[in-house]
């Protein structure tokens, strides 16, 4: 990305997917920033945003539990000119009112916009301050900061400014000069482990010398970390712990036991005996550690080793971004990884290969090459959670899929490749039909499609043929009537969107970001949708789903004829 890409006309095109959600321009720009620069997932980014503009200048709040910080965002977009110190000073003044618990109590008891008050209460802002969290302000703009603006930012260490130049620098893709352009050679402690991840990517894992890591180019000026979710943030709890570890030199042999390691992306990786050479590289996880290694290099002994992953990705910028997001979870091994070789996952993967339906594949491991015809087990788990287990309000809690809900989701005889493909295709129709929802922020919210999927399931199961389809999706594939079934679902969705619009306009789910995570609110909403649809069916306004599915040759398996 070039700084010119953030000039007003170009910026409008950049954030169009977010203004299409019905957001004001500056909030759409913040939404883009949170997903592409902060690299939050869609639901987390939208949860952080305050949807309405307000005079307090608080446009978003994100709690970083790893760094013990509360990030407060303000976003400004400008058609032309630079951004001076006035806006920054006013934002700093707002932060002064919430930096301490005493100041915050006065602030929250005053005339504060109700949405801001609700957002602060929701994240337990006061409680976090009491427990030691600090407040960091993040000012986001598509303009350049002028000299006065930069001076104001420099005078307040709790403020970070992301102007046009800073955003362009951080956003740069690996294939377009991000990170370090050049070569570096590591001495590996033992023979590196090599794993081929797809046709064009591989992972090299070894223990690197801490001293060599401290000497990586680009640590001092931050250019090494241009795809890292966080820039080095100074004196945080995590960084203090690393400093203490460096000082305890007698414990350096044990450092690798407690440290999550460092992840490096490189265009090219070459191995020669116990040496690893990389070309054109960037660190996507480990910025905090490397900054401490660099500043404390004199304390690093030869015993200190760090688990290091080098991922060769060629020039695949989208893969670089995906790895950056997933690598910054701070948990080196996720529950999904531990389940990747589980017999349930292996069976499903094998089933996909056996049915060979339209080239669909089942992805059970992070890092595998994606595509239009690839369904990940994570995506499948969310579909099953919303449809089979009827829990759409939990679909943002990805950790449940491969932990507490794992056996309920995947350990059932009815969960096969046909079921997953059918649900995937129904979800494609849902995404197409949500375009007709007039409340765009609600329509594009991450949990909304799963709630609609749950509504589809309830309406299907109101008929014998629909229940049979839910029990045995395979017969739609066997008889070659899948498109007929999907046409029925599509017409159902068209009618359902009318009821969704009515419910939202009538005040259902007023705080949809919270309401869609509430079982009580979602159950009430689904009940209203189902009742409205059934009334329309009795009045002849919509088709009988059961009759139409029978016409698609979906019938009770006990009475199905062989014809």
VOROVEX-129505 format. One record per residue (C-alpha): residue number from 1; residue in one letter; x, y, z. Coordinates in steps of 0.2 Angstrom, whole numbers. Each point is the difference from the previous one (the first is absolute). Layout:
BEGIN
SITE  num  residuo      x      y      z
SITE  NUM        a      X      Y      Z
...
//
This chain:
BEGIN
SITE  num  residuo      x      y      z
SITE    1        x      0      0      0
SITE    2        x      6     18     -4
SITE    3        x     -5     15     10
SITE    4        x     -9      6    -15
SITE    5        x    -12    -14      2
SITE    6        x     -7      9     15
SITE    7        x     -4     16     -9
SITE    8        x    -18      3      2
SITE    9        x     -7     -7    -17
SITE   10        x     11    -15      1
SITE   11        x     -5     -2     19
SITE   12        x    -18      0     -4
SITE   13        x      2    -15    -12
SITE   14        x     11     -9     13
SITE   15        x    -13      1     14
SITE   16        x    -15     -2    -12
SITE   17        x     -4    -18      7
SITE   18        x     -2      8     17
SITE   19        x    -10     15     -5
SITE   20        x    -11    -12     -9
SITE   21        x     -4     -7     18
SITE   22        x     -8     17      3
SITE   23        x     14      7     11
SITE   24        x      5     19     -1
SITE   25        x     15      3    -10
SITE   26        x     12      2     15
SITE   27        x     -7    -15      9
SITE   28        x      2    -10    -16
SITE   29        x     18      5     -1
SITE   30        x      3     -6     18
SITE   31        x     -9    -16     -4
SITE   32        x     13     -2    -15
SITE   33        x     14      4     11
SITE   34        x     -5    -12     14
SITE   35        x     -1    -15    -12
SITE   36        x     15      5    -11
SITE   37        x     12      9     11
SITE   38        x     -4     -7     18
SITE   39        x     -5    -16     -9
SITE   40        x    -15     -4     11
SITE   41        x    -13    -13     -7
SITE   42        x    -16      7     -6
SITE   43        x    -10     -2     15
SITE   44        x     13      6     12
SITE   45        x      3     16    -11
SITE   46        x    -19      4     -1
SITE   47        x     -2     -3     19
SITE   48        x     14     12      3
SITE   49        x     -9     14    -10
SITE   50        x    -13     13      7
SITE   51        x    -12      1    -15
SITE   52        x     -5     18      2
SITE   53        x     11     16      0
SITE   54        x      0      9     16
SITE   55        x      8     16      7
SITE   56        x     10     -9     13
SITE   57        x     12     -7    -14
SITE   58        x     -1    -18      5
SITE   59        x     -3    -10    -16
SITE   60        x      6    -17      6
SITE   61        x      7    -10     15
SITE   62        x     10    -16      0
SITE   63        x      7     -9     15
SITE   64        x     17     -7     -2
SITE   65        x      1    -13     14
SITE   66        x     18     -6     -5
SITE   67        x      7     18      2
SITE   68        x    -12      5     14
SITE   69        x     -5     15    -10
SITE   70        x    -17      8     -5
SITE   71        x      2      7    -17
SITE   72        x    -12     15     -4
SITE   73        x     -2      5    -18
SITE   74        x     -5     16     -9
SITE   75        x     -1      1    -18
SITE   76        x      0     15    -12
SITE   77        x     -1      1    -19
SITE   78        x      4     15    -10
SITE   79        x     -2      5    -18
SITE   80        x     15     10     -1
SITE   81        x     14      9     11
SITE   82        x      9     -7     15
SITE   83        x     -6     -3     18
SITE   84        x      7     11     13
SITE   85        x      1      0     19
SITE   86        x    -18      6      3
SITE   87        x     -8    -17     -2
SITE   88        x     14     -9      8
SITE   89        x     -1     12     15
SITE   90        x    -18     -3      2
SITE   91        x      2    -19     -1
SITE   92        x     14      1     13
SITE   93        x    -12     10     11
SITE   94        x    -13    -13     -1
SITE   95        x     13    -13      5
SITE   96        x      4     10     15
SITE   97        x    -17     -2      6
SITE   98        x      1    -19      0
SITE   99        x     18     -4      4
SITE  100        x     -2     -3     18
SITE  101        x    -14     -8     10
SITE  102        x     -5     16      9
SITE  103        x      0     10    -16
SITE  104        x    -10    -14     -8
SITE  105        x    -14      0     13
SITE  106        x     -2     19     -2
SITE  107        x     -1     -2    -19
SITE  108        x    -13    -14      0
SITE  109        x    -11      9     12
SITE  110        x     -1     15    -11
SITE  111        x     -9      4    -17
SITE  112        x      7    -15    -10
SITE  113        x     -8     -7    -16
SITE  114        x    -10    -15      5
SITE  115        x      9    -11    -13
SITE  116        x     17      5      7
SITE  117        x     -6     -3     18
SITE  118        x     -6    -17     -5
SITE  119        x     16     -5     -9
SITE  120        x     11      6     15
SITE  121        x    -11    -10     12
SITE  122        x      0    -15    -12
SITE  123        x     19     -2      0
SITE  124        x      0      3     19
SITE  125        x     11     16     -3
SITE  126        x      0      5     18
SITE  127        x      4    -17      6
SITE  128        x     15     -2    -12
SITE  129        x      7     17      6
SITE  130        x     -1     -7     18
SITE  131        x      9    -16     -5
SITE  132        x     15      9     -8
SITE  133        x     -5      3    -18
SITE  134        x      7     15     -8
SITE  135        x     -9     11    -13
SITE  136        x      8      3    -17
SITE  137        x     -8     11    -13
SITE  138        x      1     -4    -19
SITE  139        x     -4     14    -12
SITE  140        x     -4     -6    -17
SITE  141        x     -1     11    -16
SITE  142        x      3      0    -18
SITE  143        x      8     17      0
SITE  144        x     18      4      4
SITE  145        x      4      7     18
SITE  146        x      8     17     -2
SITE  147        x     15      5     11
SITE  148        x    -12      6     14
SITE  149        x    -10    -16      0
SITE  150        x     16    -10      1
SITE  151        x      7     11     14
SITE  152        x    -16     -3     10
SITE  153        x      1    -19     -3
SITE  154        x     18      0      6
SITE  155        x     -4      9     16
SITE  156        x    -13    -13      5
SITE  157        x      8    -17      1
SITE  158        x    -17     -8      2
SITE  159        x     -5      6    -17
SITE  160        x      4     -9    -17
SITE  161        x     -4      9    -16
SITE  162        x     -4    -10    -16
SITE  163        x      0     12    -14
SITE  164        x      2     -3    -18
SITE  165        x     18     -3      0
SITE  166        x      0    -12     15
SITE  167        x    -15    -10     -7
SITE  168        x      9     -2    -17
SITE  169        x     16     -6      8
SITE  170        x     -9    -13     12
SITE  171        x    -11     -6    -14
SITE  172        x     13     -4    -13
SITE  173        x     -2    -17     -6
SITE  174        x     15    -12      0
SITE  175        x      1     -1    -18
SITE  176        x      1     19     -1
SITE  177        x     16      4     10
SITE  178        x     -8     -3     18
SITE  179        x     13     -5     13
SITE  180        x     18     -3     -4
SITE  181        x      6     -1    -18
SITE  182        x     15    -10      1
SITE  183        x      7    -16      7
SITE  184        x      4     -7     17
SITE  185        x      8    -16      6
SITE  186        x     -4    -10     16
SITE  187        x     10    -13      8
SITE  188        x    -12    -14      5
SITE  189        x      2     -9     16
SITE  190        x     -2    -17     -7
SITE  191        x     -8     -5    -17
SITE  192        x    -15     10     -4
SITE  193        x    -17     -8     -2
SITE  194        x     -8      3    -17
SITE  195        x    -18     -1     -4
SITE  196        x     -7      3    -17
SITE  197        x    -17      9      2
SITE  198        x     -8     -1    -17
SITE  199        x      8      2    -17
SITE  200        x      8     17      2
SITE  201        x      3      2     19
SITE  202        x     11     -9     13
SITE  203        x      4      2     18
SITE  204        x     18     -2      8
SITE  205        x      1     -2     18
SITE  206        x     15      1     11
SITE  207        x      8      8     16
SITE  208        x      9     16     -4
SITE  209        x     13      8     10
SITE  210        x     -7     15     10
SITE  211        x     16     10     -4
SITE  212        x     -4     -2    -19
SITE  213        x    -18      5      2
SITE  214        x      5     16      9
SITE  215        x     11      4    -15
SITE  216        x    -14     -1    -13
SITE  217        x     -1     16    -11
SITE  218        x    -15     11      2
SITE  219        x     -3     -2     19
SITE  220        x      5     17      4
SITE  221        x    -10     10    -12
SITE  222        x    -15    -13      0
SITE  223        x      2     -4    -19
SITE  224        x      2    -19      5
SITE  225        x    -18      0      7
SITE  226        x    -10      8    -14
SITE  227        x    -13    -15      0
SITE  228        x      0     -2     19
SITE  229        x    -16      3      9
SITE  230        x      8     10     13
SITE  231        x     15     12     -1
SITE  232        x     12     -1     15
SITE  233        x    -10      8     14
SITE  234        x     14      4     13
SITE  235        x     -2     -4     18
SITE  236        x    -14    -13      1
SITE  237        x     -3    -15     12
SITE  238        x      6    -11    -14
SITE  239        x     15     10     -4
SITE  240        x      5      2     18
SITE  241        x      0    -19      2
SITE  242        x     11     -2    -15
SITE  243        x     12     13      7
SITE  244        x      0    -10     16
SITE  245        x      4    -16     -9
SITE  246        x     15      8     -9
SITE  247        x      7      6     17
SITE  248        x     -1    -18      7
SITE  249        x     14     -7    -10
SITE  250        x      1    -16     10
SITE  251        x    -17     -4     -7
SITE  252        x      3      3    -18
SITE  253        x      1    -19     -4
SITE  254        x    -18     -1      5
SITE  255        x     -6     15    -10
SITE  256        x     -7    -10    -14
SITE  257        x    -11     -9     12
SITE  258        x    -10     15      4
SITE  259        x      1     11    -16
SITE  260        x    -13     -2    -14
SITE  261        x     13      3    -13
SITE  262        x      2     11    -16
SITE  263        x     -8     -1    -17
SITE  264        x      8      7    -15
SITE  265        x     -7      1    -18
SITE  266        x     12     -1    -14
SITE  267        x     -1      0    -19
SITE  268        x     13    -13     -1
SITE  269        x      8    -12     12
SITE  270        x     15    -11     -3
SITE  271        x      8    -13     11
SITE  272        x     18     -6      1
SITE  273        x      5    -12     13
SITE  274        x     -4      9     16
SITE  275        x     -2     17     -8
SITE  276        x    -16      9     -5
SITE  277        x      1     14    -13
SITE  278        x    -15     12     -3
SITE  279        x     -3     13    -13
SITE  280        x    -12     15      2
SITE  281        x     -8     -3     17
SITE  282        x    -11      7     13
SITE  283        x     -5     -5     18
SITE  284        x    -18     -3      3
SITE  285        x      1     -6     18
SITE  286        x     13      4     13
SITE  287        x      2     19     -2
SITE  288        x      0      2     19
SITE  289        x     13    -13      3
SITE  290        x     12      5    -14
SITE  291        x     -1     18      6
SITE  292        x      5     -5     17
SITE  293        x     14    -12     -7
SITE  294        x      7     15    -10
SITE  295        x      0     12     15
SITE  296        x      7    -13     12
SITE  297        x     12     -9    -12
SITE  298        x     15      2     12
SITE  299        x     -9    -11     12
SITE  300        x     -4    -14    -12
SITE  301        x     11    -16      3
SITE  302        x      4    -13    -12
SITE  303        x    -12    -12      9
SITE  304        x    -16     10     -5
SITE  305        x    -10     -8    -14
SITE  306        x    -16      5     -7
SITE  307        x    -12    -11    -10
SITE  308        x     -1      8    -17
SITE  309        x    -12     -3    -15
SITE  310        x      5      5    -17
SITE  311        x    -14      0    -13
SITE  312        x      3      1    -18
SITE  313        x    -14      7     -9
SITE  314        x      7      7    -16
SITE  315        x     -9     16     -4
SITE  316        x    -18     -5      6
SITE  317        x     -5     16      9
SITE  318        x    -17     -7      5
SITE  319        x      8    -15      8
SITE  320        x     12     11      9
SITE  321        x    -15     10      8
SITE  322        x     -9    -16      5
SITE  323        x     16     -7      8
SITE  324        x      2     17      9
SITE  325        x    -17     -1      7
SITE  326        x      1    -18      6
SITE  327        x     18      1      6
SITE  328        x     -5     14     12
SITE  329        x    -12     -9     11
SITE  330        x     15     -3     13
SITE  331        x     -5    -18      1
SITE  332        x     13    -10    -10
SITE  333        x    -12    -15     -1
SITE  334        x    -18      2     -2
SITE  335        x    -14    -13      3
SITE  336        x     -3     -2    -18
SITE  337        x     18     -5     -3
SITE  338        x     -1    -14     13
SITE  339        x    -15     -7     -8
SITE  340        x      7      1    -18
SITE  341        x      5    -19      1
SITE  342        x    -15     -5     10
SITE  343        x    -10    -15     -8
SITE  344        x    -16     11     -2
SITE  345        x     10     12    -11
SITE  346        x      9    -13     -9
SITE  347        x    -16     -9     -4
SITE  348        x     -9     16     -7
SITE  349        x     15      5    -10
SITE  350        x      0    -18     -8
SITE  351        x    -19      2     -3
SITE  352        x      3     16    -10
SITE  353        x     13     -9    -11
SITE  354        x    -12    -15     -2
SITE  355        x    -15      9     -5
SITE  356        x     10     12    -11
SITE  357        x    -15     12     -2
SITE  358        x      4     15    -11
SITE  359        x     18      0      6
SITE  360        x     -4      4     18
SITE  361        x     14     -3     13
SITE  362        x      0      0     19
SITE  363        x     14     10      8
SITE  364        x      5     -7     18
SITE  365        x     16     10      2
SITE  366        x      5     18      2
SITE  367        x     11      6    -14
SITE  368        x     -7    -11    -14
SITE  369        x     -3      8    -16
SITE  370        x    -18      7     -2
SITE  371        x    -12      2    -14
SITE  372        x    -18      2     -5
SITE  373        x     -2    -19      1
SITE  374        x      8     -2     17
SITE  375        x    -10     -1     16
SITE  376        x     10      1     16
SITE  377        x     -5    -10     15
SITE  378        x     -1     16     10
SITE  379        x    -13      7    -13
SITE  380        x     -9    -17      1
SITE  381        x      0      0     19
SITE  382        x     -9     17      0
SITE  383        x    -13     -6    -13
SITE  384        x     -3    -16     11
SITE  385        x     -1     11     16
SITE  386        x    -13     11     -8
SITE  387        x    -10    -13     -9
SITE  388        x      1    -16      9
SITE  389        x      3      6     18
SITE  390        x    -11     15     -3
SITE  391        x     13     12      9
SITE  392        x      3     14    -12
SITE  393        x      4     12     14
SITE  394        x     16    -10      4
SITE  395        x      7      0    -18
SITE  396        x     13     14      4
SITE  397        x      7    -11     14
SITE  398        x     12    -10    -12
SITE  399        x      9     -8     15
SITE  400        x    -16    -10      4
SITE  401        x      0     -9    -17
SITE  402        x     15    -11      4
SITE  403        x     -2      0     19
SITE  404        x    -15     -1     10
SITE  405        x    -12     -2    -15
SITE  406        x     11    -11    -10
SITE  407        x     -8    -17      2
SITE  408        x    -18      7     -1
SITE  409        x      5      8    -16
SITE  410        x     10    -13     -9
SITE  411        x     -3    -16      9
SITE  412        x    -17     -5     -7
SITE  413        x     -4    -12    -13
SITE  414        x    -10     13    -10
SITE  415        x     15     11     -2
SITE  416        x      7     -4    -17
SITE  417        x      7      9    -16
SITE  418        x    -18      1     -7
SITE  419        x     -6     10     15
SITE  420        x     14     12      0
SITE  421        x     -1      3    -18
SITE  422        x    -19      3      1
SITE  423        x      2     12     14
SITE  424        x     14      9     -9
SITE  425        x    -11      3    -15
SITE  426        x    -14      6     11
SITE  427        x     12     12      8
SITE  428        x      5      7    -18
SITE  429        x    -19      3     -3
SITE  430        x     -1      9     17
SITE  431        x     14     12     -5
SITE  432        x     -8      4    -16
SITE  433        x    -17      3      8
SITE  434        x      6     11     14
SITE  435        x      4     13    -13
SITE  436        x    -19      4      1
SITE  437        x      1      4     19
SITE  438        x     -1     19      2
SITE  439        x      9      2     16
SITE  440        x     17     -2     -8
SITE  441        x     11     -1     17
SITE  442        x    -12    -14      6
SITE  443        x      0     -9    -17
SITE  444        x     19     -1     -1
SITE  445        x      3     -4     18
SITE  446        x     10    -16      2
SITE  447        x    -14    -10     10
SITE  448        x    -15      6    -10
SITE  449        x      2    -14    -14
SITE  450        x      1    -13     14
SITE  451        x    -16      6      8
SITE  452        x     -9     -1    -17
SITE  453        x      7    -17     -3
SITE  454        x     -8     -5     16
SITE  455        x    -17      7     -6
SITE  456        x      2    -10    -16
SITE  457        x      2    -16     10
SITE  458        x    -16      4     11
SITE  459        x    -10      3    -15
SITE  460        x      6    -15     -9
SITE  461        x     -4    -11     15
SITE  462        x    -18      6      0
SITE  463        x     -4    -13    -14
SITE  464        x      3    -19     -1
SITE  465        x     10      2    -16
SITE  466        x     11     14      8
SITE  467        x      4    -10     15
SITE  468        x      5    -14    -12
SITE  469        x     12     11     -9
SITE  470        x      7      6     16
SITE  471        x      2    -19      6
SITE  472        x      7     -6    -17
SITE  473        x      7     13    -12
SITE  474        x      8    -14    -10
SITE  475        x    -16     -4     -9
SITE  476        x      0     18     -9
SITE  477        x     17     -4     -7
SITE  478        x     -4    -18     -4
SITE  479        x    -16      4    -10
SITE  480        x      9     15     -8
SITE  481        x    -13     12      6
SITE  482        x     11     12     10
SITE  483        x     -3     15    -11
SITE  484        x    -19     -3      3
SITE  485        x      3      0     19
SITE  486        x     11     16     -1
SITE  487        x    -13      9    -10
SITE  488        x    -13     -4     14
SITE  489        x     12      6     13
SITE  490        x      3     16    -11
SITE  491        x    -18      4     -1
SITE  492        x     -2     -3     18
SITE  493        x     14     12      4
SITE  494        x     -7     14    -12
SITE  495        x    -16     -1     11
SITE  496        x      9     -1     16
SITE  497        x     10     16     -4
SITE  498        x    -17     10      0
SITE  499        x     -3     -6     18
SITE  500        x     18      3      5
SITE  501        x     -2     18     -6
SITE  502        x    -17      2      9
SITE  503        x      7     -7     16
SITE  504        x     16     11      0
SITE  505        x    -10     16     -5
SITE  506        x    -13     -4     14
SITE  507        x     14      1     13
SITE  508        x      5    -19      2
SITE  509        x     19     -2      5
SITE  510        x      3     19      3
SITE  511        x     17     -4      6
SITE  512        x      3    -13    -13
SITE  513        x     19     -3      4
SITE  514        x     -5     -5     17
SITE  515        x    -17     -7     -4
SITE  516        x      7    -13    -13
SITE  517        x     11     -7     14
SITE  518        x    -15     -2     12
SITE  519        x     -9    -17     -1
SITE  520        x    -16      9      7
SITE  521        x      0     14    -13
SITE  522        x      4    -12    -15
SITE  523        x    -13    -12      5
SITE  524        x    -13     13      1
SITE  525        x      5      7    -16
SITE  526        x      0    -17     -9
SITE  527        x    -18     -3      8
SITE  528        x     -6     16     -8
SITE  529        x      7     -4    -17
SITE  530        x     -7    -18      0
SITE  531        x    -17      6      5
SITE  532        x     -1     14    -13
SITE  533        x      5    -13    -14
SITE  534        x    -13    -12      6
SITE  535        x    -14     13      0
SITE  536        x      5      5    -18
SITE  537        x     -1    -19     -5
SITE  538        x    -17     -2      7
SITE  539        x     -5     16     -9
SITE  540        x      7     -7    -16
SITE  541        x     13     14     -1
SITE  542        x     14    -13     -1
SITE  543        x      2    -18     -6
SITE  544        x     -1    -15     12
SITE  545        x     18     -5      2
SITE  546        x     -5    -18      3
SITE  547        x    -10     -2    -16
SITE  548        x     14      8    -10
SITE  549        x     13    -12      7
SITE  550        x    -11    -15     -4
SITE  551        x      0      7    -18
SITE  552        x     19     -1      1
SITE  553        x     -1    -18      5
SITE  554        x      4      2     18
SITE  555        x    -12    -12      9
SITE  556        x      0    -10     16
SITE  557        x     14    -13     -2
SITE  558        x    -12    -13      7
SITE  559        x    -13      2    -13
SITE  560        x     11      6    -15
SITE  561        x     -4     -9    -16
SITE  562        x     14     -7    -11
SITE  563        x     -7      8    -15
//
